[in-house]
Amino acid sequence: MDKKTKRRIKNIIINIIIVILLLTAGILIFKNQIREYLTSTANNKIITAYKNNQTEVNIPWWQKMFTDNSANIKLSDSMLGILIIDDLKIQEPIFQGDSEINLINGVATVDYNQTLDAQNVVLAGHSVQGIDIRFYNLRKIKVGTQVQIVTKDRLLKYEVTKIYNVYDTQVEILEQHPGEPKILTMFTCDAYNYNTGIWEERFVVESKFIGEEKA
């Protein structure tokens, strides 16, 4: 191999290394934006699959690297419907049971056996997965905001009546009160303590049930 050929190969290798380094730097710089975009894409895929009566959603391995979604999401086992708050650009899958993977894939009922017919439907959601994802925008909500839950055959309508904070030990927001009017309680973590690494409060939104119709 002559010197000219060796030099050409060397330059090609150097250029490849430069491209790889630039791509790696770009991914690191825009990691959050990539994560938000791919999480939103996965979200739309889950919701579309649910509407089309599909039983599961597969997330490609390369997308899972950024979003933390499970590779295979079973919809028939635990997805109850879709939470919609148009004013806040919230449209999230609702899963039954607040396992960490359910909270990564959408929002979830705290009780693993809870249905949408409960007197107090309690939904938990993360607010740190990215802009406009899960309950990131929940703190912008106002009294009077309309909230909807869409299932396979029903449209449940709610209206926000109370907004408040509680400490993480105040679990009364999870309680059921049979015989009382139906409500929807949504909450997310709040008041992060950087010294302890603990979210000390919960931001709570309570809504009254105003009716339902066929979806």
C-alpha positions in Angstrom: 0.0 0.0 0.0 1.6 3.3 -1.1 1.7 6.5 1.0 -1.0 8.2 -0.9 -3.5 5.3 -0.3 -2.5 5.2 3.4 -3.1 8.9 3.7 -6.5 8.7 2.0 -7.6 5.8 4.4 -6.3 7.8 7.4 -8.3 10.9 6.3 -11.5 8.7 5.9 -11.1 7.3 9.4 -10.5 10.7 10.9 -13.6 12.1 9.1 -15.7 9.1 10.3 -14.5 9.8 13.9 -15.4 13.5 13.6 -18.9 12.7 12.3 -19.4 10.2 15.2 -18.2 12.8 17.7 -20.5 15.5 16.2 -23.5 13.2 16.2 -22.8 12.2 19.9 -22.4 15.9 20.9 -25.7 16.7 19.1 -27.5 13.9 20.9 -26.2 15.1 24.3 -27.0 18.7 23.6 -30.5 18.0 22.3 -31.2 15.0 24.5 -34.2 16.6 26.3 -35.8 17.8 23.1 -35.3 14.4 21.5 -36.8 12.7 24.5 -39.8 15.0 24.5 -40.4 14.4 20.8 -40.1 10.7 21.0 -42.2 10.5 24.2 -44.9 12.5 22.4 -44.7 10.1 19.4 -45.0 7.1 21.7 -48.0 8.7 23.4 -49.8 9.3 20.1 -49.0 5.7 19.1 -50.6 4.4 22.3 -53.7 6.5 22.0 -54.2 5.7 18.3 -53.8 2.0 19.0 -56.4 2.2 21.8 -58.9 4.0 19.5 -58.3 1.3 16.9 -59.0 -1.5 19.4 -55.4 -2.8 19.2 -54.3 -4.9 22.2 -50.6 -3.8 22.4 -48.1 -1.3 21.2 -44.5 -2.0 20.4 -41.9 0.7 20.9 -38.7 0.4 18.8 -35.5 -0.3 20.8 -33.9 3.0 19.6 -36.9 5.0 20.7 -37.0 3.2 24.1 -33.4 4.4 24.7 -34.7 8.0 25.0 -38.2 7.6 26.4 -38.0 4.8 29.0 -41.3 3.4 27.6 -41.6 -0.4 27.9 -40.8 -2.2 24.7 -44.2 -3.9 24.6 -47.2 -2.0 26.1 -50.3 -4.2 26.8 -53.4 -2.0 26.3 -56.1 -4.7 26.8 -54.8 -5.5 30.4 -54.7 -2.0 31.9 -55.6 0.9 29.7 -58.8 2.5 30.9 -59.2 5.5 28.5 -57.7 8.8 27.5 -57.5 11.9 29.7 -58.1 15.1 27.7 -57.7 18.7 29.0 -57.8 20.8 25.8 -56.9 24.1 27.6 -53.6 22.6 28.8 -52.8 20.5 25.7 -53.0 17.4 27.8 -54.0 14.2 26.1 -52.7 11.2 28.0 -53.4 7.4 28.2 -54.9 6.3 31.5 -53.6 3.1 33.0 -54.9 1.1 35.9 -52.5 1.0 38.8 -49.6 3.5 39.5 -46.7 1.2 38.7 -43.6 3.1 37.6 -44.0 1.7 34.0 -47.6 2.9 33.8 -46.6 6.3 35.0 -43.9 6.4 32.3 -46.4 5.3 29.6 -49.1 7.7 30.7 -51.1 8.7 33.8 -52.5 6.1 36.2 -55.1 5.4 38.8 -53.5 5.0 42.3 -55.6 2.0 43.1 -54.8 -1.0 41.0 -58.5 -2.1 41.1 -60.0 1.3 40.5 -62.4 1.8 37.6 -63.7 5.0 36.1 -67.0 4.4 37.8 -65.5 5.0 41.3 -66.9 7.8 43.4 -63.5 9.4 43.5 -61.4 8.6 40.4 -57.8 9.4 41.4 -55.2 9.9 38.7 -51.5 10.4 39.4 -49.0 11.6 36.8 -45.4 12.7 36.5 -44.6 16.3 35.7 -40.8 16.0 34.9 -40.8 13.9 31.7 -40.6 16.9 29.4 -42.5 20.0 28.2 -46.2 19.2 27.5 -45.8 15.6 28.6 -48.0 13.9 31.3 -48.9 16.5 34.0 -46.2 19.0 33.1 -48.9 21.7 32.4 -51.2 20.7 35.3 -50.1 23.6 37.5 -51.5 26.0 34.8 -55.0 24.7 35.3 -57.8 27.0 36.5 -61.1 26.5 38.3 -63.8 26.0 35.7 -61.5 24.2 33.2 -63.2 21.4 31.4 -61.8 17.9 31.7 -62.8 14.8 29.7 -62.1 11.1 29.9 -62.8 9.1 26.7 -63.2 5.3 26.8 -64.2 2.8 24.2 -67.8 3.7 24.5 -68.2 6.7 26.8 -67.2 10.3 27.1 -67.1 11.4 30.8 -67.2 15.1 31.5 -65.8 17.0 34.5 -65.3 20.6 35.6 -62.4 21.8 37.9 -63.7 23.0 41.2 -60.7 23.0 43.6 -56.9 23.5 43.3 -54.7 23.0 46.3 -51.6 21.4 47.7 -51.2 18.7 50.4 -48.3 17.1 52.1 -47.3 13.7 50.8 -48.6 12.2 54.0 -52.1 13.5 53.5 -53.6 10.5 51.8 -57.2 11.5 52.3 -57.3 12.7 48.7 -57.3 9.0 47.8 -60.4 8.2 49.9 -63.7 7.0 48.5 -67.0 8.5 49.8 -69.8 6.2 48.7 -73.1 8.1 48.2 -71.4 11.4 47.6 -71.2 13.1 44.2 -68.6 11.7 41.8 -65.3 13.5 41.5 -62.1 13.3 39.6 -58.9 13.9 41.6 -55.6 14.5 39.6 -52.3 15.1 41.3 -48.6 15.3 40.7 -45.5 15.8 42.8 -44.6 19.4 44.0 -42.3 21.3 46.3 -39.0 19.4 45.5 -36.5 19.6 48.4 -33.0 19.7 46.8 -31.4 18.8 50.1 -33.3 15.6 50.7 -34.2 14.8 47.1 -37.8 14.4 48.1 -41.0 15.9 46.6 -42.6 17.0 49.8 -46.1 18.0 48.5 -48.7 17.0 46.0 -50.4 19.5 43.7 -54.0 18.5 43.6 -56.8 19.3 41.1 -60.3 18.2 42.0 -63.1 18.2 39.5 -66.9 17.5 39.7 -68.6 15.0 37.5 -71.0 16.9 35.2 -72.3 14.0 33.0 -71.5 11.5 30.3 -72.5 10.6 26.8 -71.8 7.8 24.3 -68.4 8.2 22.6 
